[in-house]
Each structure stands twice: as C-alpha cells, then as structure tokens.
Amino acid sequence: MKKLSLMALTAAATLVGSALVANAADYKIGLSNGWVGSEWRTQMIAEAEAAAAKWKDRGVNVEVVVQSANVDVPGQIAHVRNFISEGVDAIIINPNSPTAFDPVFAQAKDAGILVISTDAEVSSPDALYVGIDQKGWAEASAKWLAEALGGKGKVVAINGFAGHPANEMRVAGYREVFAKYPGIEIVNEVNANWDQAQGQQAMQNLLATYPDINGVWVQDGMAAGAWRSIIDAGKTGDIAATGEIRKDFLDLWVKNSFKSGASVNPPGVMASALNVAVPMLEGRELKTPAKDGVYGNALYLPIPFIDGDNVAAIHDKLGGEPGYYSYTSSLSIEQAEALFK
C-alpha cells in the first residue's frame, strides 16, 4: 500500500507540474529591423530585448527572435514570412515601406499572429502602429527653428533615407510648418541617409553653396555631423539648427552652447510596442482603440523635446554613456497595462 501511495503521489505531482507548465504564459515575438545603418537601431533592438526579459518578473516568459539586416522591402517581407513559418505569437516590425506589407500582414493575421509596426506607420488594417507621430516630430522642431529665426531667413534641410515612410512623413511635417512663415525660404533639401559622415559632408557642401543661410533643419542621425561642419566654418553663432538625441551631439551642444532644439524619437519605441503586445496577446482590449494617424491604426506615444532650457539636465542624465547612445524613453510594463481595460 505504501508503494502504491507513493506512486499515486508521484503521478499527482507530475500532473500538477504539467498543468503549471501548460498554464504558464509563454510568448514568442519576432522583431524585424530592415536597416542597420545606425546605432539607434542597435539600441532599439537591445531595449526591446531588455523589455522582454522584464516580463519574467510578472510570470510571463517572452522569447524574442530577432531578424536585423540591411534588406530591401522584399527582404523584409521574407523576415515576416520566416516568423509566420516559425509560429511566433506576434511580430513587431520597423518597416521599410508603409504599404508593401499589406498582403503578408494579412497572412500573419490569418495565422493568428499579432502584428505591430513601430517607428514608421503602415497602411495595413491587420497591423497596429505603436510609436511617435513622425510628422508631429518634424513639426515640433520646424516650429522651434522658425521661431528661433524670428519667422524669417534662408533654411536648408538635410533628410534621411528617401522613400522611407518615417522620412517622408517628416519632410511633409517641416514643409507644412515652414509654409506658415512667409519669411522662411527653403533654399535646398538633400538626403544624407541618417548617416553622420554623410550629414557632415552634406552640410559642408550646403555651406559652400549657400554661405548666407540662417537655419538648418536636419534629422537625428545626422545632426552631430552637420553641426561639426558648422563649427568648422566658424558659424556657430550665426546659424540656428535642429539637433538630435545622441550623447556625442549633446556633448557638443552643452560645450558650445548651440542654438538648437531637438524632437525626441526614442529608440525605446520597439520596447513600448512589445509592452503593448503582451497584454494584447493575453486577450486584453485597449481602453481607447488605436485609431490615430493617416491610416487610422496608430497608438501615438508622447514626443519629448530638448532645447536650451533642459539640455543640460538631459545631458547629465546620460552620464557616462558612449557617444552613440541616444536619449531614450519607453512605456514601462505598468504604463502599458494602464492603457488596457
């Protein structure tokens, strides 16, 4: 009898253990990054991985599978198809196109996979966007620049990757703002692909062609380079220019007292998207449906702004971070859960 009782207890314990494993919350989330041309993207992935690890304290095991490479749109569509084949529970993508993913996102939905884009909005009705309003990001810094110039002056723009959805929304944003200031003239617009070296060369070329410019609207990922050319030309006191959130630029800004302002697109946007994804995978509903944006599927995050009033404090917060580190923020698990019923 004692042997039978021990066997029965062992069997019962095995059943209980199996039930606990079966009831454990385990999710696999695919992260797709189709461009690796900046440290911002590397930090974005790292912050998303760190956010996934924090869910373990809530009894939720989140495994992330990363596909990060320089790929064209078909290559990134292949990322998504790989995730579908792998049977992930959710896909979070920083997309290289706003419209090209509609068919493959529909396939993901048919497979029961949640799809969230971040950093750039997508047209698919089968995806949710969690990130900042890129057009609003540009509008805020363009308004700062216009007002810093007193509403008049010659301005050049240095943009990111031509055709990228975030870039195109930013361009539309600053153009709309400057159009409201009759005294602002955009004398040239160039692309420098979110690359510091290209941004520096572009600014050098623009200064040679337009030595009398008053303002520069430049996107993050290139502003530190652009400002280095402004310094080399001895024009730091003559030009107002937008800035960025990298530590190396903030070092220059504080040291040289630049006339600068920077909208913040934090690399933590993918971490925010992941922290929104988990409650959705748990079957919870947003208190306010995501219906913002040009495609009516966006959940916009706040856009911090750095200017002369707070740059020193933000610089201090970054402490000993390396030069390529970007000032960041993201929705915590608690903040994300507060968005749900």
Phi, psi and chi 1 to 4 in degrees:
 res  aa     phi    psi   chi1   chi2   chi3   chi4
   1 MET       -  -42.3  -72.1  -66.2  -64.7      -
   2 LYS   -60.9  -39.6  -72.9 -178.0  179.4 -179.8
   3 LYS   -64.6  -42.2 -173.2  175.1 -179.2  179.4
   4 LEU   -63.9  -39.9  -71.3  174.7      -      -
   5 SER   -64.8  -41.2  -63.9      -      -      -
   6 LEU   -64.5  -40.5 -178.9   58.7      -      -
   7 MET   -64.0  -40.7  -69.7  175.5   62.8      -
   8 ALA   -64.6  -42.3      -      -      -      -
   9 LEU   -64.2  -40.8  -73.0  170.1      -      -
  10 THR   -62.9  -42.8  -59.0      -      -      -
  11 ALA   -63.6  -41.7      -      -      -      -
  12 ALA   -64.4  -41.7      -      -      -      -
  13 ALA   -63.7  -38.6      -      -      -      -
  14 THR   -63.3  -42.2  -59.3      -      -      -
  15 LEU   -63.9  -42.9  -72.4  171.9      -      -
  16 VAL   -63.0  -44.5  170.2      -      -      -
  17 GLY   -61.3  -41.1      -      -      -      -
  18 SER   -64.0  -39.8  -61.0      -      -      -
  19 ALA   -64.2  -40.5      -      -      -      -
  20 LEU   -63.8  -41.9  -72.2  173.2      -      -
  21 VAL   -63.5  -41.2  171.1      -      -      -
  22 ALA   -65.3  -33.5      -      -      -      -
  23 ASN   -87.6   -7.9  -68.9  -30.8      -      -
  24 ALA   -64.8  142.9      -      -      -      -
  25 ALA   -84.3  110.6      -      -      -      -
  26 ASP  -127.2  123.8  -66.8  -60.8      -      -
  27 TYR  -130.7  140.8  -58.6  115.3      -      -
  28 LYS  -111.5  125.3 -178.8 -177.2  -73.3 -171.4
  29 ILE  -122.5  126.6  -61.2  178.5      -      -
  30 GLY   -89.4  132.9      -      -      -      -
  31 LEU  -112.0  121.1  -52.7  179.2      -      -
  32 SER  -114.0  121.9  172.1      -      -      -
  33 ASN  -125.0  113.5  171.7   39.5      -      -
  34 GLY   -94.3   12.4      -      -      -      -
  35 TRP  -153.0  128.8 -173.8   63.2      -      -
  36 VAL  -120.6   33.9  -68.2      -      -      -
  37 GLY   -83.9    5.2      -      -      -      -
  38 SER  -150.2  155.4   74.7      -      -      -
  39 GLU   -66.7  -23.4  -67.4   91.2  -11.8      -
  40 TRP   -55.4  -44.0 -170.7   97.2      -      -
  41 ARG   -66.7  -39.6  -65.6  -67.5 -174.9  108.0
  42 THR   -61.2  -44.1  -56.9      -      -      -
  43 GLN   -65.2  -37.0 -173.0  175.1  -24.4      -
  44 MET   -57.5  -48.6  175.8 -169.4   73.0      -
  45 ILE   -64.6  -44.2  -65.0  -67.1      -      -
  46 ALA   -61.6  -40.5      -      -      -      -
  47 GLU   -68.5  -35.0  -70.1 -168.0   37.6      -
  48 ALA   -67.0  -40.4      -      -      -      -
  49 GLU   -63.9  -40.0  -68.7  174.3  -33.2      -
  50 ALA   -66.1  -38.4      -      -      -      -
  51 ALA   -63.1  -39.7      -      -      -      -
  52 ALA   -61.0  -41.2      -      -      -      -
  53 ALA   -64.6  -31.9      -      -      -      -
  54 LYS   -68.5  -21.6  -71.1  180.0 -179.2  178.2
  55 TRP   -67.4  -19.4  -82.9   97.5      -      -
  56 LYS   -61.5  -31.7 -165.2  165.7 -172.6  177.9
  57 ASP   -65.7  -18.2  -66.3  -23.5      -      -
  58 ARG   -95.9    6.4  -62.4  -66.6 -167.9   93.1
  59 GLY    79.0   19.2      -      -      -      -
  60 VAL  -116.8  122.4 -179.4      -      -      -
  61 ASN   -94.9  113.5  -61.2  -45.1      -      -
  62 VAL  -113.8  113.6  178.8      -      -      -
  63 GLU   -97.8  130.0  176.5 -172.1   -3.9      -
  64 VAL  -108.6  139.7  -67.3      -      -      -
  65 VAL  -118.5  121.6 -177.0      -      -      -
  66 VAL  -106.9  130.7  179.3      -      -      -
  67 GLN  -121.1  107.3  -64.2 -159.9   50.1      -
  68 SER  -131.7  114.5 -177.0      -      -      -
  69 ALA  -163.9  157.5      -      -      -      -
  70 ASN   -74.6  106.3  -81.7  -31.9      -      -
  71 VAL  -135.7  155.0  -69.0      -      -      -
  72 ASP   -81.2 -176.3   55.0   11.5      -      -
  73 VAL   -59.4  -47.4  170.9      -      -      -
  74 PRO   -57.9  -35.6  -26.7   36.2      -      -
  75 GLY   -65.4  -38.0      -      -      -      -
  76 GLN   -76.2  -30.3 -162.2  171.0   27.0      -
  77 ILE   -61.1  -37.0  -70.9  173.2      -      -
  78 ALA   -63.2  -36.2      -      -      -      -
  79 HIS   -53.3  -50.2  -77.7 -174.7      -      -
  80 VAL   -63.8  -42.4  177.8      -      -      -
  81 ARG   -63.5  -38.0  -72.2 -178.2  174.7  146.5
  82 ASN   -61.7  -42.6  -70.6  -19.4      -      -
  83 PHE   -63.6  -40.1  -73.1  141.8      -      -
  84 ILE   -61.7  -45.3  -65.9  171.9      -      -
  85 SER   -63.1  -32.7  -63.2      -      -      -
  86 GLU   -77.0  -14.1 -165.6  168.1  -17.5      -
  87 GLY    76.7   35.8      -      -      -      -
  88 VAL   -66.9  161.4  -60.5      -      -      -
  89 ASP   -86.9  -28.8  -61.1  -69.8      -      -
  90 ALA  -150.3  154.6      -      -      -      -
  91 ILE  -125.0  128.9  -63.8  168.3      -      -
  92 ILE  -117.0  123.9  -59.4  174.5      -      -
  93 ILE  -129.4  136.5 -177.7  170.9      -      -
  94 ASN   -98.1   98.6 -169.8  -31.8      -      -
  95 PRO   -83.6  149.3   32.2  -35.5      -      -
  96 ASN   -90.4   -2.0  -74.2  -18.8      -      -
  97 SER  -150.7  145.2  166.9      -      -      -
  98 PRO   -80.6  -21.1   28.4  -33.9      -      -
  99 THR  -122.9  -20.9   57.4      -      -      -
 100 ALA   -70.8  -14.6      -      -      -      -
 101 PHE   -92.7   -2.0  -65.5   91.3      -      -
 102 ASP   -51.5  -49.6  -71.7   20.1      -      -
 103 PRO   -63.8  -42.5  -23.7   36.5      -      -
 104 VAL   -74.5  -29.4   74.5      -      -      -
 105 PHE   -67.6  -34.7  -73.8  168.6      -      -
 106 ALA   -63.5  -38.3      -      -      -      -
 107 GLN   -64.2  -39.7  -66.4  171.3   21.1      -
 108 ALA   -63.3  -43.7      -      -      -      -
 109 LYS   -60.8  -42.9 -178.5 -178.0  179.1 -178.7
 110 ASP   -61.1  -27.5  -71.7  -16.3      -      -
 111 ALA   -87.3    4.1      -      -      -      -
 112 GLY    78.6   24.1      -      -      -      -
 113 ILE  -103.6  129.9  -62.0  170.7      -      -
 114 LEU   -75.0  135.2  170.7   68.4      -      -
 115 VAL  -122.1  127.3  177.8      -      -      -
 116 ILE  -129.2  127.9  -61.5  179.7      -      -
 117 SER   -96.9  154.9   74.0      -      -      -
 118 THR  -143.5  153.5 -168.0      -      -      -
 119 ASP    75.0  -27.8 -166.1   39.7      -      -
 120 ALA  -146.5  132.1      -      -      -      -
 121 GLU   -76.1  154.2  -63.3  178.5   42.9      -
 122 VAL  -129.1  153.2  -69.6      -      -      -
 123 SER   -82.7  -12.9   59.1      -      -      -
 124 SER   -62.6  129.3  171.4      -      -      -
 125 PRO   -71.8   -7.5   28.4  -35.4      -      -
 126 ASP   -97.9   10.5  -58.9  -47.7      -      -
 127 ALA  -132.1  154.3      -      -      -      -
 128 LEU  -111.6  144.6  171.5   73.5      -      -
 129 TYR  -107.3  128.7  172.1   75.0      -      -
 130 VAL  -125.5  111.4  176.7      -      -      -
 131 GLY   172.3 -169.5      -      -      -      -
 132 ILE   -83.7  163.3   68.2  162.2      -      -
 133 ASP   -81.3  104.6  175.4    1.5      -      -
 134 GLN   -63.5  -34.7  -64.4  -72.5   -2.6      -
 135 LYS   -66.8  -43.0 -173.9  177.1  179.5 -177.6
 136 GLY   -64.3  -34.1      -      -      -      -
 137 TRP   -57.7  -47.3  178.2   95.6      -      -
 138 ALA   -70.3  -38.1      -      -      -      -
 139 GLU   -61.0  -40.5  -70.8  171.1  -19.7      -
 140 ALA   -63.8  -45.2      -      -      -      -
 141 SER   -74.5  -32.9   56.6      -      -      -
 142 ALA   -66.5  -39.7      -      -      -      -
 143 LYS   -64.4  -41.6 -176.6  177.9  179.3 -178.5
 144 TRP   -58.8  -46.0  171.3   87.9      -      -
 145 LEU   -64.9  -44.6 -178.8   58.5      -      -
 146 ALA   -59.8  -42.1      -      -      -      -
 147 GLU   -72.9  -33.9  -66.6 -178.2   -8.8      -
 148 ALA   -63.8  -28.9      -      -      -      -
 149 LEU   -90.4    3.9  -64.1  175.6      -      -
 150 GLY    68.5   23.3      -      -      -      -
 151 GLY    80.3   11.2      -      -      -      -
 152 LYS  -151.6  150.8   58.9 -177.3  179.3 -179.2
 153 GLY   140.6  169.1      -      -      -      -
 154 LYS   -93.3  130.7  -65.4 -179.1  179.0  179.8
 155 VAL  -126.9  141.7  172.2      -      -      -
 156 VAL  -115.8  156.4  -66.1      -      -      -
 157 ALA  -125.2  135.0      -      -      -      -
 158 ILE  -116.0  112.8  -58.3  176.1      -      -
 159 ASN  -104.4  174.8  -63.8  -43.0      -      -
 160 GLY   -86.3 -127.0      -      -      -      -
 161 PHE   -90.4  114.6 -145.9   93.0      -      -
 162 ALA   -56.8  130.5      -      -      -      -
 163 GLY    92.9  -18.7      -      -      -      -
 164 HIS   -67.3  136.1 -171.6  -79.9      -      -
 165 PRO   -57.5  -40.3   15.1  -28.9      -      -
 166 ALA   -65.4  -41.6      -      -      -      -
 167 ASN   -61.7  -44.6 -177.8   72.9      -      -
 168 GLU   -65.4  -36.4  -61.7  -48.4  -58.0      -
 169 MET   -69.0  -35.9  -67.2 -176.0   76.1      -
 170 ARG   -66.8  -43.1  -69.1  176.8  174.5 -173.2
 171 VAL   -60.2  -45.2  170.8      -      -      -
 172 ALA   -60.4  -36.6      -      -      -      -
 173 GLY   -66.0  -49.1      -      -      -      -
 174 TYR   -72.1  -31.9   75.2   70.2      -      -
 175 ARG   -64.1  -41.4  -74.6  178.2  179.2  171.1
 176 GLU   -63.6  -41.3  -75.8 -171.3   19.2      -
 177 VAL   -66.1  -49.8  169.1      -      -      -
 178 PHE   -62.7  -28.6  -69.4  147.0      -      -
 179 ALA   -64.8  -20.5      -      -      -      -
 180 LYS   -82.9   -6.7  -62.9  175.2 -177.3  177.7
 181 TYR  -116.4   97.2  -66.6   83.7      -      -
 182 PRO   -57.6  -24.5  -23.1   33.7      -      -
 183 GLY   -83.5   -5.8      -      -      -      -
 184 ILE   -92.9  125.9  -63.2  -71.2      -      -
 185 GLU  -118.2  120.8  178.5 -171.8    1.8      -
 186 ILE   -85.1  108.0  -56.3  175.1      -      -
 187 VAL   -87.8  -21.0  -64.3      -      -      -
 188 ASN  -165.8  151.4 -156.1  -15.0      -      -
 189 GLU  -134.1  128.3  -60.4  166.5  -78.9      -
 190 VAL  -131.9  166.3  -60.8      -      -      -
 191 ASN  -112.5  138.0  -65.6  -57.8      -      -
 192 ALA  -131.6   15.2      -      -      -      -
 193 ASN    58.2   31.8  -56.3  -41.7      -      -
 194 TRP    55.4   35.9  -68.0  -49.1      -      -
 195 ASP  -119.5  130.1  179.3   82.6      -      -
 196 GLN   -61.1  -46.4  -67.9  -69.6  -14.3      -
 197 ALA   -63.3  -41.5      -      -      -      -
 198 GLN   -68.3  -35.5  -69.2 -175.2   48.4      -
 199 GLY   -64.0  -40.8      -      -      -      -
 200 GLN   -65.2  -43.8 -175.0  168.4   -5.5      -
 201 GLN   -66.3  -40.6 -174.9   61.9   54.7      -
 202 ALA   -61.1  -42.6      -      -      -      -
 203 MET   -66.6  -39.2 -171.6   72.4 -105.2      -
 204 GLN   -60.6  -44.5 -176.9  178.3  -28.0      -
 205 ASN   -65.0  -40.9  -64.7  -18.5      -      -
 206 LEU   -66.5  -39.8  -71.8  165.6      -      -
 207 LEU   -66.0  -34.0  -74.1  169.2      -      -
 208 ALA   -68.7  -34.6      -      -      -      -
 209 THR   -84.9  -35.9  -53.3      -      -      -
 210 TYR  -126.8   74.1  -51.6   98.4      -      -
 211 PRO   -67.1  -13.2   24.2  -33.5      -      -
 212 ASP  -105.0   19.7   58.7  -17.3      -      -
 213 ILE   -67.6  153.4   58.6  170.8      -      -
 214 ASN  -107.0  -27.6  -51.2  105.2      -      -
 215 GLY  -145.0  154.4      -      -      -      -
 216 VAL  -131.4  123.6 -178.6      -      -      -
 217 TRP  -102.0  111.7 -169.8   89.8      -      -
 218 VAL  -130.4  140.6   54.4      -      -      -
 219 GLN   -80.4  158.3  -63.9 -172.0   30.6      -
 220 ASP   -62.8  157.1   52.5    3.8      -      -
 221 GLY    90.3  -10.6      -      -      -      -
 222 MET  -138.5  -13.1  -59.0  169.6  -69.3      -
 223 ALA   -65.0  -39.6      -      -      -      -
 224 ALA   -60.1  -42.3      -      -      -      -
 225 GLY   -64.6  -43.3      -      -      -      -
 226 ALA   -62.0  -42.7      -      -      -      -
 227 TRP   -67.9  -30.8  -91.6  101.9      -      -
 228 ARG   -62.8  -38.2  -73.2 -170.2  179.4   94.7
 229 SER   -68.4  -35.5  -73.1      -      -      -
 230 ILE   -64.3  -41.4  -65.4  171.0      -      -
 231 ILE   -63.0  -46.6  -67.7  171.3      -      -
 232 ASP   -60.0  -32.3  -68.5  -17.1      -      -
 233 ALA   -83.5   -2.4      -      -      -      -
 234 GLY    68.6   32.5      -      -      -      -
 235 LYS  -116.8   20.9  -69.2 -177.5  175.2  -70.4
 236 THR   -63.7  -28.2   54.0      -      -      -
 237 GLY   -87.2   -8.9      -      -      -      -
 238 ASP  -103.7  -18.3  -56.6  -37.0      -      -
 239 ILE  -121.2  135.6  -68.3  176.0      -      -
 240 ALA  -101.2  134.5      -      -      -      -
 241 ALA  -146.2  147.4      -      -      -      -
 242 THR   -69.1  162.0   54.2      -      -      -
 243 GLY  -125.7 -153.9      -      -      -      -
 244 GLU  -151.0 -172.3   62.0  176.9  -72.2      -
 245 ILE  -112.7    6.8   60.1  176.1      -      -
 246 ARG   -71.8  147.9  -76.5  171.2   53.7  112.6
 247 LYS   -60.7  -40.4  172.2   65.3  162.8   46.8
 248 ASP   -64.3  -34.9   55.3    4.5      -      -
 249 PHE   -71.8  -41.5  177.4   74.6      -      -
 250 LEU   -61.7  -33.7  -66.1  171.3      -      -
 251 ASP   -58.9  -48.4  -70.3  -19.1      -      -
 252 LEU   -63.8  -42.2  -73.3  171.5      -      -
 253 TRP   -59.7  -50.2 -173.5  -13.5      -      -
 254 VAL   -67.3  -42.0  170.7      -      -      -
 255 LYS   -64.3  -39.5  179.2 -179.9  178.1 -179.4
 256 ASN  -104.4    1.2  -64.0  -80.2      -      -
 257 SER    51.6   51.2  -60.4      -      -      -
 258 PHE   -58.5  151.9  -68.4  154.1      -      -
 259 LYS   -90.2   91.6 -174.1 -173.9  -70.9 -174.0
 260 SER  -143.7  158.5 -168.7      -      -      -
 261 GLY  -148.5  142.7      -      -      -      -
 262 ALA  -138.9  122.7      -      -      -      -
 263 SER   -73.7  145.9  -63.0      -      -      -
 264 VAL  -104.7  118.8  177.1      -      -      -
 265 ASN  -108.9   92.9  179.7   23.2      -      -
 266 PRO   -70.9  139.7   27.0  -33.8      -      -
 267 PRO   -62.8  -10.9   15.5  -24.8      -      -
 268 GLY   -72.2    3.3      -      -      -      -
 269 VAL   -61.9  -35.6  -70.6      -      -      -
 270 MET   -71.4  -35.5 -175.3  170.8  -86.1      -
 271 ALA   -62.8  -40.8      -      -      -      -
 272 SER   -60.2  -44.2  -65.8      -      -      -
 273 ALA   -61.7  -40.1      -      -      -      -
 274 LEU   -64.6  -40.2 -174.1  142.9      -      -
 275 ASN   -71.3  -20.4  -75.5  -20.5      -      -
 276 VAL   -81.3  -35.2  168.4      -      -      -
 277 ALA   -62.9  -42.1      -      -      -      -
 278 VAL   -61.4  -49.2  174.3      -      -      -
 279 PRO   -60.0  -33.5  -24.4   34.6      -      -
 280 MET   -67.1  -37.8  -64.7 -173.3   76.2      -
 281 LEU   -66.2  -27.2  -68.8  172.7      -      -
 282 GLU   -78.7   -2.1  -67.3  174.0  -27.8      -
 283 GLY    91.4   11.4      -      -      -      -
 284 ARG   -85.1  155.3  -61.1  173.8   63.9 -178.6
 285 GLU  -111.3  143.5  -66.4 -176.5   14.1      -
 286 LEU   -65.0  141.4  -72.0  164.7      -      -
 287 LYS   -63.1  -41.5  -67.2  175.9 -177.8  175.9
 288 THR  -118.8  115.4  -56.6      -      -      -
 289 PRO   -56.8  146.8  -24.8   34.9      -      -
 290 ALA   -78.0   98.7      -      -      -      -
 291 LYS  -129.4   14.3  -66.8 -175.8  177.7 -179.6
 292 ASP   -82.6  177.5  -70.3  -30.7      -      -
 293 GLY    84.7  171.7      -      -      -      -
 294 VAL   -66.6  -22.8  -68.2      -      -      -
 295 TYR  -106.4    1.5  -56.2  114.6      -      -
 296 GLY    68.2   27.0      -      -      -      -
 297 ASN  -135.9   24.9   60.3   -4.6      -      -
 298 ALA  -105.9  140.8      -      -      -      -
 299 LEU  -113.4  102.0 -168.9  163.9      -      -
 300 TYR   -82.5  139.2  -77.1  144.4      -      -
 301 LEU   -96.6  156.0  -57.4  175.0      -      -
 302 PRO   -60.9  151.1  -19.4   30.6      -      -
 303 ILE  -113.4  101.2  -55.4  173.4      -      -
 304 PRO   -66.3  161.0  -16.8   30.7      -      -
 305 PHE  -136.0  138.6 -163.3   84.0      -      -
 306 ILE  -112.6  130.5  -54.3  173.4      -      -
 307 ASP  -144.5 -166.8   59.3   16.6      -      -
 308 GLY   -61.5  -21.7      -      -      -      -
 309 ASP   -76.9  -30.4  -67.3  -26.4      -      -
 310 ASN  -125.3    1.6   63.6   -5.1      -      -
 311 VAL   -62.2  -38.4   63.1      -      -      -
 312 ALA   -64.5  -41.9      -      -      -      -
 313 ALA   -66.2  -41.5      -      -      -      -
 314 ILE   -67.9  -39.7  -72.9  174.6      -      -
 315 HIS   -59.2  -41.8  179.9 -104.5      -      -
 316 ASP   -63.4  -35.9  -72.3  -15.5      -      -
 317 LYS   -62.8  -30.6  -75.3 -177.5 -179.6  178.8
 318 LEU   -77.7  -16.8  -62.7 -172.3      -      -
 319 GLY    47.5 -122.4      -      -      -      -
 320 GLY   -93.7   21.3      -      -      -      -
 321 GLU   -63.4  151.5  -63.9  -69.6   -6.8      -
 322 PRO   -67.2  163.1   22.6  -32.7      -      -
 323 GLY   -59.4  -31.5      -      -      -      -
 324 TYR   -81.3   -5.6   56.8   79.3      -      -
 325 TYR   -72.2  135.2 -175.0   86.0      -      -
 326 SER  -102.7  139.2  -69.8      -      -      -
 327 TYR   -56.5  132.7  175.1   64.8      -      -
 328 THR  -140.3  166.2 -169.6      -      -      -
 329 SER  -160.4  160.6   62.1      -      -      -
 330 SER  -159.9  162.0   61.9      -      -      -
 331 LEU   -69.6  125.9  -69.6  176.9      -      -
 332 SER   -72.1  170.6   66.2      -      -      -
 333 ILE   -58.9  -43.2  -67.5  174.7      -      -
 334 GLU   -64.9  -42.4  -66.2   77.6   13.7      -
 335 GLN   -66.7  -38.8  -71.2  169.4  -29.2      -
 336 ALA   -66.4  -43.8      -      -      -      -
 337 GLU   -64.7  -29.1  -71.6 -173.9  -39.4      -
 338 ALA   -66.5  -15.5      -      -      -      -
 339 LEU   -79.9   -9.2  -60.2  174.0      -      -
 340 PHE  -109.4  155.6  -69.7   83.6      -      -
 341 LYS   -68.2      -  -61.9  176.4 -178.8  177.9
